[in-house]
Amino acid sequence: MKSDLEIAREATLLPLSEIATQANIPQECLEAYGSGTAKVSLDAVEMMSGRPRAKYVLVSAVTPTPFGEGKTTTTVGLGQGFSHLNRSAMITLRQPSMGPTFGIKGGAAGGGYSQVVPMELLNLHLTGDMHAVTAAHNMCAAILDAHLYHGNKSNLDLHNITWRRVLDINDRALRNIVVGLGTRLDGVPRQSGFDITAASELMALLALSVSQADMRQRLGRVVVGYTKDGDPVTAEEIKAAGAAAVILKDALKPTLMQTLEQTPVLVHTGPFGNIATGNSSVVADLIGIHSGDYLLTEAGFGADMGAERFFNIKCRVSGLHPDAAVLVCTVRALKSQSGNHRIVAGRPLPEAMLAENPDEVHAGSANLRKQIQNIALHGVSPVVAINAFPTDFESEHRAIAEICAEEGVRSAVSTHFTDGGAGAVGLAEVVEEAAQEDSAFSLLYPDDVSLEDKIKAVATKVYGAEDVSYTPAAKRQLATYTAAGFSDLPVCIAKTHLSLSSEPKLIGAPTGWTLPVREVRASVGAGFLYPICGDMRTMPGLGSAPAAFEIDLDENGEIVGLF
């Protein structure tokens, strides 16, 4: 089979004006942005609000292997599949970070014959939104350090400054640094560090803003640090919010693209999946919900991560309620949950894992069953997409279908990677059935319960924990946030994506364990608090043989080695 890049370069692209017409986006809202992309003005939200509402479908997954299980590819394939049923679909996706693109995981344009194109643009700079977030975040950091240098009128505690810097590159050497070294004119020495741009609070803030005015207000609420008395100091107080808003003005507009089969796609924002929402923007969905028969959106990692945040954070903000949810499942994901194999990122799958073994699929079924329950817990009808890989066997696909039948949910084998939309027609048919059912969507917890109750609800109902424990520091932080009036915010629990639990090596659907909350941080501007459970790396590092080694320009100036 041809590489993703070769397939993408053979695509026939329609003019984006035609893609916009297909998606009912007014032409006057389209802002051409180079070849293959266009920004969509926020005026489209109001101008399209009177149109019929699409069926809203979330695409999530079982607990993934380090390689991912193909959620984006499935989302794209499903969108293309609907066109084979004479249904119109809009897809909303996150913009990939260049860190993983040049690292191990690769890009996020989909794959095979279910891709967003031009894939080089999507996986690299696109319309510059990532760089705008980087610049806005670092502008705030520069103003903060200037504020310290010129007298620290806000009385910020140098040992409790929470605003770091960001960069859209995997660089472990920048995780912990000291700034302000040199002469007195070079600033105030203090410890700080870098996160990857996707982990910036401004990225999550951008994703959850519903308008330019809302974004500006959220920027003002961003907490950059605390005084020695524990009082929060905001970006508004140090006069950084206005400059950040100006830099992010155009980044608040989604980017219109298309799939290999000319299905419209809105690409917007890319919040980190471990410590933030892991979902594309509210604005893109407010446009997409009036763009056709179906709006398909994807959430990061497994259903315990991205889907839970989609339901309890994103839907809280947007006011939109999903009609169905697709749970992507692969043979290799369930085999990995059997405990019989050791999978290492960057290395080939174990040879024994590729042998035909439906019993091993059944042995790993506990994870699939729990993730099905996590979707149903929110009153949404789940559909399991069996994402077929060339190395699978039909007996293994039947094993997954048997597990789904035992759980009383629909399933379909999808071959969209090799066959494009035609390979996802069966999946589209069962998703349509599920979306026609009456939805009973409900949030996991109300706004007015305590932060501890919110954390416990997610831990016990979604993760399967028996209880929650807190370090003394976490208890103090919760008390501080409650006193500051932040207790009405939802929670976004930062934990490993490789297990339903907080321990990466615990497979299946573990029970009887306690979720350890090490510390709690506040993303007040974005609008959530995030308890940290385990060691979360917010700046990835490059491996010994990253994808960057193979990416280059050939003698004709064409990109090579990009998947």
ROKOL-892096 format. One record per residue (C-alpha): residue in three letters; y negated, x, z. Coordinates in steps of 0.02 Angstrom, whole numbers, plus 50000, padded with zeros to 5 digits. Layout:
% residues N
ALAYXZ
...
This chain:
% residues 563
MET500005000050000
LYS498255006049961
SER497115011950101
ASP495844999950176
LEU494435009450093
GLU495275008849921
ILE495554990049938
ALA493774987249996
ARG493044996849849
GLU493984985849724
ALA493214969949798
THR492154958349693
LEU490604954449795
LEU489564938949768
PRO487664939949784
LEU487234936249965
SER486104922149908
GLU487694913349849
ILE488594917350012
ALA487104909950106
THR487154894150000
GLN489014892650033
ALA488624893750221
ASN487164881450212
ILE485944894950267
PRO484204891350194
GLN483694904350066
GLU482004906650151
CYS482944912950306
LEU483784926950208
GLU483044944450220
ALA483884956450097
TYR484354972750181
GLY485034985350059
SER486634982649960
GLY487914970650032
THR486974964850187
ALA485554953250233
LYS484724948650395
VAL484614930150441
SER482994924350520
LEU483104915350686
ASP482214900750602
ALA483934896150537
VAL484474890350710
GLU483204876250711
MET483254872650524
MET485154870450526
SER485294861250692
GLY485384844150609
ARG486904848450505
PRO488674842950555
ARG489524853550689
ALA490984864350637
LYS492604865550733
TYR492394880450849
VAL493904892150859
LEU494074907750968
VAL495244921850917
SER495974931651064
ALA497604940951097
VAL498984945951214
THR498734962051313
PRO498554975051174
THR499304992051147
PRO498025006351133
PHE497995003250945
GLY497464984950953
GLU498454970350885
GLY497364965050739
LYS496194951750808
THR494814955650683
THR496034956450538
THR496784939850593
THR495064931950611
VAL494594937450435
GLY496284932250364
LEU496164915150448
GLY494414912450379
GLN495064916550205
GLY496584905650234
PHE495524890250263
SER494784891950089
HIS496554889850019
LEU496564872850107
ASN494874868450031
ARG494024870550199
SER492454880650226
ALA492374893550366
MET491084905050443
ILE491644920550539
THR490624928850676
LEU491094946550728
ARG490444960950834
GLN489724976350752
PRO490874991350781
SER490275006350878
MET490315022850784
GLY491095031150936
PRO492815022950911
THR492605023650722
PHE492535042550728
GLY493755043350875
ILE495495035750884
LYS495405016850868
GLY494515015950701
GLY493275003050639
ALA493154984350655
ALA493034977750479
GLY494794970750479
GLY496124978750371
GLY497194977650216
TYR496754962150116
SER495824954050260
GLN494234964250274
VAL492364962250286
VAL491494971650147
PRO490664983550113
MET491754991050250
GLU490855007850249
LEU489214999450295
LEU489994988950431
ASN490885003650512
LEU489395015350504
HIS487535011350518
LEU487494993550448
THR485704987250472
GLY485314999150613
ASP485524987150759
MET486554999750858
HIS485195012650838
ALA483874999950891
VAL484824996551052
THR484995015251080
ALA483125017851053
ALA482605003051162
HIS483745008351303
ASN483165026451298
MET481345021151285
CYS481595012051450
ALA482395027751523
ALA480945038651464
ILE479665026751539
LEU480655026651702
ASP480645045651713
ALA478785045851671
HIS478535033051809
LEU479385044851932
TYR478375059751871
HIS476715050751888
GLY476915045752070
ASN478355033252079
LYS477245018452124
SER478775007052137
ASN479535018452271
LEU481165020152176
ASP482535028852274
LEU483025044052170
HIS484815041852232
ASN484905023552179
ILE484265023452001
THR485505013651896
TRP484725015551723
ARG485575029551625
ARG485415034251442
VAL486515029351294
LEU487185036751132
ASP488325029150998
ILE489485044250996
ASN491005048551101
ASP490395063351205
ARG491245066351373
ALA490095081151412
LEU488655069051436
ARG489505057551561
ASN488635066051708
ILE487065076551687
VAL485525082351781
VAL483835078151704
GLY482125085251741
LEU482645103551755
GLY481385116851711
THR479595118451770
ARG478615105351868
LEU477945098651703
ASP479715094551643
GLY479985079751757
VAL480835075351920
PRO482575082951940
ARG483915070051975
GLN485715066151929
SER486025054151785
GLY487155052451634
PHE487515044351466
ASP488535028951419
ILE489045023851245
THR487785011851165
ALA489014997351167
ALA489004998651358
SER487104996851369
GLU486504981551463
LEU485304978951319
MET486774976351202
ALA487474962551312
LEU485714955651336
LEU485464954951148
ALA487134946051127
LEU486684932651255
SER484874929451204
VAL484554912951117
SER482794916751052
GLN481494930351044
ALA480594922951196
ASP482234922351292
MET482594940551247
ARG480874945851309
GLN481114936851476
ARG482834944551499
LEU482144961851464
GLY480874959351603
ARG482274955151725
VAL483274970951690
VAL483514980751852
VAL483274999551829
GLY483535004652011
TYR483195000552192
THR481995005852328
LYS482595013852489
ASP482484996452567
GLY483694989952435
ASP482414979852337
PRO482714979152148
VAL481444987152031
THR481374979251857
ALA480914985051683
GLU479424973351694
GLU478774982251848
ILE478814999351766
LYS478064991851605
ALA479564995851495
ALA480084978351442
GLY478744975651309
ALA479134991551212
ALA480994987651218
ALA480664970051149
VAL479684977151002
ILE481094989250959
LEU482394975350970
LYS481394962250873
ASP482364963750710
ALA484014967850797
LEU484034949950864
LYS484344943750686
PRO486194942650634
THR486804951650478
LEU487604941450338
MET489094949250247
GLN490674942950161
THR492544945550161
LEU493614951650016
GLU493814933349967
GLN491954929349987
THR492084920250153
PRO490394921650243
VAL490284932750396
LEU488904935050525
VAL489014952050609
HIS487974953850766
THR487944964450924
GLY489394974250999
PRO489504972951189
PHE490794984251272
GLY492424975251306
ASN492794983051476
ILE491164980751572
ALA490244967951466
THR490644951951373
GLY491554959451223
ASN490934945251113
SER489754943650965
SER488074935250987
VAL487604917751040
VAL486304917250901
ALA487624920350767
ASP488674906150837
LEU487174894250847
ILE486944897250660
GLY488794897550618
ILE489184881250708
HIS488234872150569
SER488864882750423
GLY490464873850371
ASP492054865650430
TYR492594879750547
LEU491734893250649
LEU492914907450694
THR492384920350822
GLU493344934750900
ALA493334941051081
GLY493814958751134
PHE495474964351208
GLY496704951751282
ALA496364933751335
ASP496154939351516
MET494644949751459
GLY493654943951307
ALA494244925851307
GLU493874923351493
ARG492114930151466
PHE491904919651309
PHE492314904051407
ASN491384907751568
ILE489884918051510
LYS489554915351325
CYS489914896651324
ARG488844894651480
VAL487364901651383
SER487654893751212
GLY488194876551271
LEU489524876651135
HIS491294871551179
PRO492824878051084
ASP494034866150998
ALA495514878250990
ALA495984896251023
VAL497094908150925
LEU498124920551024
VAL498604935450915
CYS500314942350958
THR501314956550881
VAL503094962150898
ARG502514979250955
ALA501394971851092
LEU502834962151169
LYS504024976951151
SER502754987551243
GLN502734974551383
SER504624976251402
GLY504374992851492
ASN505605001951379
HIS504345012451284
ARG502925024451320
ILE501485022451199
VAL500155036051190
ALA498505033551099
GLY498365044950949
ARG500245047550933
PRO501485038050823
LEU502445023550900
PRO504125028750976
GLU505515028150847
ALA506585016850957
MET505185004050959
LEU505355001450771
ALA507204996850781
GLU507684978450766
ASN507784971450942
PRO507334953050972
ASP508004954251149
GLU506654966951187
VAL505344954651122
HIS506014941551244
ALA505984954651383
GLY504114956851358
SER503744938251346
ALA502964936351520
ASN501314943151456
LEU501244931051310
ARG501674916451423
LYS500284920951546
GLN498984923351410
ILE499454906351339
GLN499154899151513
ASN497474908151523
ILE496874899051367
ALA497554882151424
LEU496774884951596
HIS495084881851515
GLY495654865651432
VAL495814873151258
SER497314871151141
PRO498124888151105
VAL498934893150941
VAL499944909250932
ALA499674919650775
ILE501184930750746
ASN500314945250658
ALA501674952350547
PHE501854971150524
PRO502914978950385
THR504044986850517
ASP504464969950597
PHE506074960150574
GLU506214941350548
SER507314939950702
GLU505894947050806
HIS504654934550734
ARG505894920750776
ALA505974927350954
ILE504084925350972
ALA504174907850897
GLU505534903251022
ILE504444908951167
CYS503004898451100
ALA504124883251081
GLU504684885251262
GLU502854885351314
GLY502494870051207
VAL501214878351093
ARG501064880050905
SER501404896550817
ALA501414903350641
VAL501874919850559
SER500394926850464
THR500464940250329
HIS498584941150299
PHE498554960250306
THR499624961850150
ASP499294944850068
GLY497504940550116
GLY497054922250139
ALA498634916350054
GLY499644924450194
ALA498664914850327
VAL498814897250255
GLY500204892450377
LEU499164898650522
ALA497634889150459
GLU498664873150451
VAL499224874150633
VAL497484879250692
GLU496784863950604
GLU498054853050694
ALA497584860450862
ALA495714858950829
GLN495894840350792
GLU496544837050968
ASP495354830751101
SER494624845851191
ALA494484845851380
PHE493544862251397
SER493054867051573
LEU492284882151657
LEU493324891651784
TYR492004890351921
PRO490304882051948
ASP488664891651961
ASP488344887452143
VAL489884894952227
SER489804912152308
LEU490064928152209
GLU491644931452309
ASP492324914352259
LYS491944917852076
ILE492834934652082
LYS494324926952169
ALA494454912852042
VAL494594925151897
ALA495744936951993
THR496984923852052
LYS496944911151911
VAL496764922551760
TYR497454939551813
GLY498824932851928
ALA498244942552082
GLU498674936352255
ASP497034941952335
VAL495464952552316
SER494954967452424
TYR493224975452436
THR492644992752485
PRO491234993152614
ALA490044998152474
ALA490554983152368
LYS490294971452516
ARG488544978452544
GLN488124976552359
LEU488694958452357
ALA487624954952509
THR486134963452426
TYR486344953552264
THR486524937252358
ALA484934940852458
ALA484034945152295
GLY484484928052222
PHE485794933952097
SER487254923852167
ASP487104910152036
LEU487574922451897
PRO489324922751823
VAL490454937851849
CYS491134949751718
ILE492544959551800
ALA492724977351737
LYS494554982451734
THR495834990251620
HIS496234980851459
LEU498004988051455
SER498674976551591
LEU498354959251663
SER498134968551827
SER496904982251874
GLU498264995451854
PRO498575000751672
LYS500425004151699
LEU500854986951769
ILE501654977551625
GLY502064959251594
ALA501244946851710
PRO501264955251881
THR501074944852039
GLY500884948652224
TRP499564961952197
THR497774963452260
LEU496264966352148
PRO495284981052220
VAL493394979352196
ARG492684996952211
GLU490864992752178
VAL489804978952103
ARG488384981651979
ALA487064969551919
SER486624966251736
VAL485254954151785
GLY484384954651616
ALA485994951051523
GLY486394937951654
PHE487974942951746
LEU488644954051885
TYR490084965751854
PRO491304970551991
ILE492154987051949
CYS494024987551982
GLY494725004651942
ASP494015019551850
MET493015013051703
ARG492455025651573
THR490825019851493
MET490705035551385
PRO492305039051289
GLY492835056651240
LEU493535063351078
GLY495385067551067
SER496125083550999
ALA496235076350823
PRO494935062350806
ALA494655052450647
ALA493055062350624
PHE494105077150564
GLU494635067450409
ILE493005058550367
ASP491965067550234
LEU491045066150068
ASP491985070649909
GLU491265079749759
ASN490535063349694
GLY489655059649857
GLU490895045849902
ILE491515043350081
VAL493335048250106
GLY494515047450255
LEU493785031450326
PHE495455022650358
